[in-house]
Amino acid sequence: MMWGYYGNGWTGWLMFGAMLLGLFIFAALLFVLIRAISGQGQSGVQVISQGAASPQEIIRQRYARGEIDNTTMQRMLNDLSEPPK
């Protein structure tokens, strides 16, 4: 008889459950780590650091995203390049 090795039948199920729980925790930690490294916030939008880009670069980015047209971009860039009165 091998009762000491196999237990009462619950041992295998408990080990299987513990393995599944460990895999779930590992997957959750991996998911959180990847989201933190990729720089995505809770809303899924990539976080852009504030103050890193110049005003001209921000205008160019807005044009590239299609938020403003070419005429507006040129006017805004000219307004920034003119010395204050």
C-alpha positions in Angstrom: 0.0 0.0 0.0 1.2 3.5 -0.9 -1.2 5.6 1.2 1.6 7.8 2.6 2.7 8.8 -0.9 -0.6 9.5 -2.6 -2.5 10.8 0.4 -6.3 10.6 0.4 -6.9 11.8 -3.2 -7.0 15.5 -2.3 -3.3 16.0 -2.5 -3.2 15.9 -6.3 -6.1 18.4 -6.6 -4.5 20.8 -4.1 -1.2 20.7 -6.0 -3.0 21.3 -9.3 -4.9 24.3 -7.8 -1.7 25.7 -6.3 0.0 25.4 -9.6 -2.9 27.2 -11.4 -2.9 29.9 -8.8 0.9 30.4 -9.2 0.5 30.6 -13.0 -2.2 33.2 -12.6 -0.2 35.4 -10.2 2.8 35.1 -12.6 0.7 36.2 -15.6 -0.8 39.1 -13.7 2.6 40.3 -12.5 4.0 40.0 -16.1 1.0 41.9 -17.4 1.6 44.8 -14.9 5.3 44.9 -15.6 4.8 45.1 -19.4 2.3 47.9 -19.0 4.6 49.8 -16.7 7.6 49.4 -19.0 5.6 50.4 -22.1 4.5 53.6 -20.4 0.8 53.1 -20.7 -1.5 54.5 -18.1 -4.8 53.1 -16.9 -6.6 54.5 -19.9 -4.3 52.8 -22.4 -3.0 56.1 -23.7 0.7 56.4 -23.9 2.0 58.9 -21.3 3.9 61.8 -22.7 6.2 63.6 -20.3 5.3 67.3 -19.8 7.8 70.0 -20.8 9.9 67.7 -22.9 9.0 69.2 -26.3 9.4 72.7 -27.6 6.3 74.7 -28.7 7.4 74.3 -32.3 7.6 70.5 -31.9 4.1 70.4 -30.3 2.7 72.3 -33.3 4.3 69.9 -35.7 3.0 66.9 -33.7 -0.5 68.4 -33.8 -0.2 68.8 -37.6 1.0 65.2 -38.0 -2.0 64.0 -36.0 -4.3 66.0 -38.2 -5.5 68.3 -35.4 -4.6 71.5 -37.4 -4.2 72.2 -41.1 -1.0 73.4 -42.9 -2.1 77.1 -42.9 -2.8 77.1 -39.2 0.5 75.3 -38.5 2.5 77.9 -40.6 0.7 80.8 -38.9 1.4 79.4 -35.5 5.1 78.8 -36.3 5.4 82.3 -37.7 3.8 83.7 -34.5 6.3 81.9 -32.4 9.3 83.0 -34.5 8.4 86.7 -34.4 10.1 88.7 -31.6 7.7 90.1 -29.0 6.6 93.8 -29.5 
